[in-house]
Amino acid sequence: MAALKVPELGEFLREQRQGAKLSLRQLAEVAGVSNPYLSQVERGLRKPSAEVLQQIAKGLRISAEVLYVRAGILEPGGDRAEVETAVMADPGLNERQRRVLLDIYQSFRSENARADDHPSDQPAPTKPQARKATAKKTTRAAPKPRTSTGGQHHGNTDR
């Protein structure tokens, strides 16, 4: 198990709470912890349990795995945890954008996992064939002869 990174976790939780436009009191209520306790967690003075982190994650609408990794409780699970952590930590995204982005990401991962589980259902990937440059002989039709009136006007003119 990795060492607990309490100050970094607290800062991350504060950023997420503020990004979600939740007060300390609102998040504490949703997570089922006291307001002072959550304040101490955010300031890096308390080490929350995995259960508390799960409740906080639920209140923030983020992955509990992201918090476990941030807290050092769980080793990063490869690219997935890194992607989720990066999305959740991005201050340029609002809460809704983070959730949508992670939902799309998870749907792609699920789709790929299903494809990996049932490879016979999927057509075999093919390499794109390079087009051979072939010089086609093109024939152009001979231009039609123009009939010019030379600016003269033919026909009847009534004056």
Secondary structure, DSSP 8 states (H G I E B T S, - for coil): -----HHHHHHHHHHHHHHTT--HHHHHHHHTS-HHHHHHHHTT-----HHHHHHHHHHHTS-HHHHHHHHTSS---THHHHHHHHHHH-TTS-HHHHHHHHHHHHHHHHHHHHHHH-GGGS---------------------------TT---S----
